[in-house]
Amino acid sequence: MLRTVLLIFAALNLFGADVNEELLAAARTGDLASVKASIEKGAALETKTSYGQTPLYLAAMSGHQDVVDFLLDKGASTNVHDTFYKAPMLAFVLQRKHYDVAKALIAKGGSSPDDDLAAVGTRNADMVQAVLDKGKPSQASLDKAYEMALEQKQSAVAELLEKAGAQPPTPAVQVDAKVLESYAGVYKSEQLPIDIKVFLKEGKLYLQGTGQPEFSPKAKSPRVFEFAPARLEVEFDSAGGFTLKQGGTNYQFKKAVAP
């Protein structure tokens, strides 16, 4: 009897795995009829690939609008990150320029306006408008996005954010030239395989990672500097190092070479 029960249980598990795989494959190719059929047969709406991608994630990243609309109407979650690139669904969709799909994810998704605005950035006025249509982001998010739009000379986006209530950015703190000079050098980290060169140019502090373009962060204090377009903050310490903060993660760098 027990053996019979175990066999039935195994068969049911196999069947469930098969319909889940069918759903993932159909979502990936944009086969709406097969997506519907798989769900009717019991496929799990939030089943995942080995990289954590759900049917909605696969359909959205491939630009299959009809499948995306159907899965959203079924209640599929938009708050999904893949485990390989660590990318949220909306960011991946925007990278591939599936803007209509992105608008659907914003309008029907469960993420906050702050998260949506962070994913959208400030280079596409239509996407920013889609976020604002959904709801008002926090004042801090509006102000940061506004500062980014001004720095990137995205006038249409800046106008939208200003109308939504964004406040002008505060001016940079003036830091003594000798303090800035003390930061110059090449820094290394045990957490990241890149060196960061810190140097002065025309009286301003610049940073440049290996193989990356240079950038000039804005001084928030004599020790703390922020680069809004990359949502990056650098905090220098007194021991010849700095902490780079980005995406909720802190990276420690120590000065390896003085200028």
C-alpha positions as CSV (number, residue, x, y, z in Angstrom):
1,M,0.0,0.0,0.0
2,L,2.8,2.4,1.0
3,R,4.6,1.6,-2.2
4,T,1.5,2.4,-4.3
5,V,1.1,5.7,-2.5
6,L,4.7,6.7,-3.1
7,L,4.4,5.8,-6.8
8,I,1.3,7.9,-7.2
9,F,3.0,10.8,-5.3
10,A,6.1,10.6,-7.6
11,A,3.9,10.5,-10.7
12,L,2.0,13.6,-9.5
13,N,5.3,15.4,-8.9
14,L,6.6,14.5,-12.4
15,F,3.3,15.7,-13.9
16,G,3.6,19.0,-12.1
17,A,7.2,19.4,-13.2
18,D,6.2,18.8,-16.8
19,V,3.4,21.3,-16.9
20,N,5.7,23.9,-15.2
21,E,8.3,23.4,-17.8
22,E,5.7,23.7,-20.5
23,L,4.6,27.0,-19.0
24,L,8.1,28.4,-18.8
25,A,8.8,27.3,-22.4
26,A,5.5,28.9,-23.7
27,A,6.2,32.1,-21.8
28,R,9.7,32.3,-23.3
29,T,8.4,31.9,-26.9
30,G,5.3,34.0,-26.4
31,D,2.8,31.2,-27.1
32,L,-0.2,32.6,-25.3
33,A,-2.5,29.6,-26.1
34,S,0.0,27.2,-24.5
35,V,0.5,29.5,-21.5
36,K,-3.2,29.4,-20.9
37,A,-3.3,25.6,-21.4
38,S,-0.5,25.0,-19.0
39,I,-2.1,27.1,-16.3
40,E,-5.4,25.3,-16.8
41,K,-3.5,22.0,-16.3
42,G,-2.2,23.2,-13.0
43,A,1.1,24.8,-13.8
44,A,2.4,27.1,-11.0
45,L,2.1,30.8,-11.9
46,E,5.4,31.6,-10.1
47,T,7.3,28.5,-11.2
48,K,11.0,29.4,-11.8
49,T,13.9,28.5,-14.0
50,S,17.2,27.5,-12.4
51,Y,18.1,31.2,-12.6
52,G,15.0,32.3,-10.7
53,Q,13.1,33.6,-13.7
54,T,9.3,33.2,-13.6
55,P,7.0,32.9,-16.7
56,L,6.2,36.6,-16.4
57,Y,10.0,37.4,-16.3
58,L,10.6,35.3,-19.4
59,A,7.7,36.8,-21.3
60,A,8.6,40.4,-20.3
61,M,12.3,40.2,-21.1
62,S,11.4,38.8,-24.6
63,G,8.8,41.5,-25.2
64,H,5.7,39.3,-25.5
65,Q,3.1,41.9,-24.6
66,D,0.0,39.7,-24.8
67,V,1.5,37.0,-22.5
68,V,2.7,39.7,-20.1
69,D,-0.8,41.2,-19.9
70,F,-2.4,37.8,-19.4
71,L,0.0,36.8,-16.6
72,L,-0.4,40.2,-14.9
73,D,-4.1,39.8,-14.9
74,K,-3.7,36.4,-13.3
75,G,-1.7,38.1,-10.5
76,A,1.8,37.2,-11.4
77,S,4.4,39.0,-9.3
78,T,6.7,41.7,-10.8
79,N,9.0,41.7,-7.8
80,V,11.4,39.1,-9.2
81,H,15.2,39.1,-9.6
82,D,17.1,36.6,-11.6
83,T,19.9,34.8,-9.7
84,F,22.6,35.2,-12.4
85,Y,22.6,38.9,-13.2
86,K,20.8,39.9,-10.0
87,A,18.6,42.1,-12.2
88,P,15.0,43.0,-11.4
89,M,12.5,42.3,-14.0
90,L,11.8,46.0,-14.9
91,A,15.5,46.8,-15.3
92,F,16.0,43.9,-17.7
93,V,12.9,44.9,-19.8
94,L,14.1,48.5,-20.0
95,Q,17.6,47.4,-21.0
96,R,16.0,45.6,-24.0
97,K,13.8,48.6,-24.8
98,H,10.5,46.8,-24.4
99,Y,8.9,50.0,-23.3
100,D,5.2,49.0,-23.7
101,V,5.9,45.9,-21.6
102,A,7.7,48.1,-19.0
103,K,4.6,50.4,-18.8
104,A,2.4,47.4,-18.1
105,L,4.8,46.2,-15.4
106,I,4.8,49.6,-13.8
107,A,1.0,50.1,-14.0
108,K,0.0,46.7,-12.7
109,G,3.0,45.7,-10.6
110,G,3.3,45.7,-6.9
111,S,6.5,47.6,-6.6
112,S,6.6,51.1,-5.1
113,P,7.0,54.3,-7.2
114,D,10.4,54.8,-5.5
115,D,11.6,51.4,-6.8
116,D,10.1,52.0,-10.3
117,L,11.7,55.4,-10.5
118,A,15.1,54.0,-9.5
119,A,14.8,51.3,-12.2
120,V,13.6,53.7,-14.9
121,G,16.3,56.3,-14.3
122,T,16.1,59.7,-16.0
123,R,16.8,59.0,-19.7
124,N,13.3,58.3,-20.9
125,A,10.5,60.8,-20.3
126,D,7.7,58.4,-21.2
127,M,8.9,55.9,-18.6
128,V,9.2,58.6,-15.9
129,Q,5.7,59.7,-16.8
130,A,4.4,56.1,-16.4
131,V,5.9,56.0,-12.9
132,L,4.3,59.4,-12.0
133,D,1.0,58.2,-13.3
134,K,1.1,55.2,-11.0
135,G,1.8,57.3,-7.8
136,K,4.0,59.9,-6.4
137,P,7.5,58.8,-5.3
138,S,8.9,60.0,-2.0
139,Q,10.4,63.5,-1.9
140,A,13.9,62.0,-1.5
141,S,13.5,59.9,-4.7
142,L,12.1,62.8,-6.6
143,D,14.9,65.1,-5.6
144,K,17.6,62.5,-6.4
145,A,16.1,61.8,-9.8
146,Y,15.8,65.5,-10.5
147,E,19.4,66.1,-9.7
148,M,20.4,63.2,-12.0
149,A,18.2,64.6,-14.8
150,L,19.8,68.0,-14.5
151,E,23.3,66.6,-14.5
152,Q,22.5,64.5,-17.6
153,K,20.9,67.5,-19.3
154,Q,17.6,65.5,-19.6
155,S,15.4,68.6,-19.7
156,A,12.1,66.9,-20.5
157,V,12.5,64.5,-17.6
158,A,13.7,67.3,-15.3
159,E,10.5,69.3,-16.2
160,L,8.3,66.3,-15.3
161,L,10.0,65.8,-12.0
162,E,9.8,69.5,-11.1
163,K,6.1,69.5,-11.8
164,A,5.8,66.5,-9.5
165,G,7.3,68.4,-6.7
166,A,11.1,67.8,-7.0
167,Q,13.2,70.4,-5.2
168,P,16.4,71.9,-6.6
169,P,19.6,70.1,-5.5
170,T,21.7,71.7,-2.8
171,P,25.0,73.1,-3.9
172,A,28.2,71.1,-3.4
173,V,30.1,71.6,-0.2
174,Q,33.3,73.5,-0.7
175,V,36.3,71.3,0.4
176,D,39.8,72.7,1.1
177,A,42.2,71.9,-1.8
178,K,44.7,70.3,0.6
179,V,42.0,67.9,1.8
180,L,41.2,66.9,-1.8
181,E,44.9,66.4,-2.5
182,S,45.2,64.1,0.4
183,Y,42.7,61.7,-1.2
184,A,44.7,61.4,-4.5
185,G,46.1,57.9,-5.2
186,V,45.3,54.5,-6.5
187,Y,43.0,52.4,-4.3
188,K,42.5,48.6,-4.3
189,S,39.8,46.4,-2.8
190,E,39.7,42.7,-1.7
191,Q,36.0,42.7,-2.7
192,L,36.2,43.9,-6.3
193,P,38.7,43.1,-9.0
194,I,39.2,46.8,-10.0
195,D,41.5,49.6,-9.0
196,I,40.1,53.1,-8.5
197,K,42.3,56.1,-9.3
198,V,41.5,59.3,-7.3
199,F,42.9,62.5,-8.7
200,L,42.3,66.3,-9.0
201,K,41.5,68.1,-12.2
202,E,40.7,71.8,-12.5
203,G,40.3,71.9,-8.7
204,K,37.7,69.1,-8.6
205,L,38.0,65.5,-7.3
206,Y,37.7,62.7,-9.9
207,L,37.5,59.0,-9.6
208,Q,38.2,56.4,-12.4
209,G,37.9,52.7,-12.2
210,T,40.0,50.3,-14.3
211,G,38.7,50.4,-17.9
212,Q,35.9,52.9,-17.0
213,P,35.3,56.6,-17.7
214,E,36.3,59.1,-15.1
215,F,33.6,60.9,-13.1
216,S,33.5,63.8,-10.6
217,P,31.3,63.2,-7.5
218,K,29.6,66.0,-5.7
219,A,30.9,66.9,-2.2
220,K,28.3,66.4,0.6
221,S,30.9,67.0,3.3
222,P,34.7,67.1,3.4
223,R,34.8,63.3,3.5
224,V,31.6,62.2,1.7
225,F,31.1,62.5,-2.0
226,E,28.1,61.4,-4.1
227,F,27.7,60.7,-7.8
228,A,23.9,60.7,-8.4
229,P,23.7,59.3,-11.9
230,A,25.2,56.0,-10.6
231,R,23.6,56.2,-7.2
232,L,27.0,55.9,-5.7
233,E,28.6,57.4,-2.6
234,V,32.2,57.5,-1.5
235,E,33.2,58.1,2.1
236,F,36.9,58.7,2.8
237,D,38.4,57.7,6.2
238,S,41.5,58.9,8.0
239,A,43.4,55.7,7.4
240,G,44.0,56.1,3.7
241,G,40.9,54.4,2.4
242,F,37.3,54.9,1.5
243,T,34.0,53.0,1.5
244,L,32.2,52.9,-1.8
245,K,28.4,52.5,-1.3
246,Q,26.2,51.4,-4.2
247,G,23.1,49.3,-4.5
248,G,22.9,48.7,-0.8
249,T,26.4,47.2,-0.7
250,N,29.5,48.6,0.9
251,Y,33.0,48.0,-0.7
252,Q,36.2,48.8,1.2
253,F,39.1,50.3,-0.7
254,K,42.6,51.0,0.7
255,K,45.2,53.3,-0.9
256,A,47.9,51.2,-2.5
257,V,49.8,53.9,-4.5
258,A,50.3,57.5,-3.5
259,P,50.5,60.2,-6.3
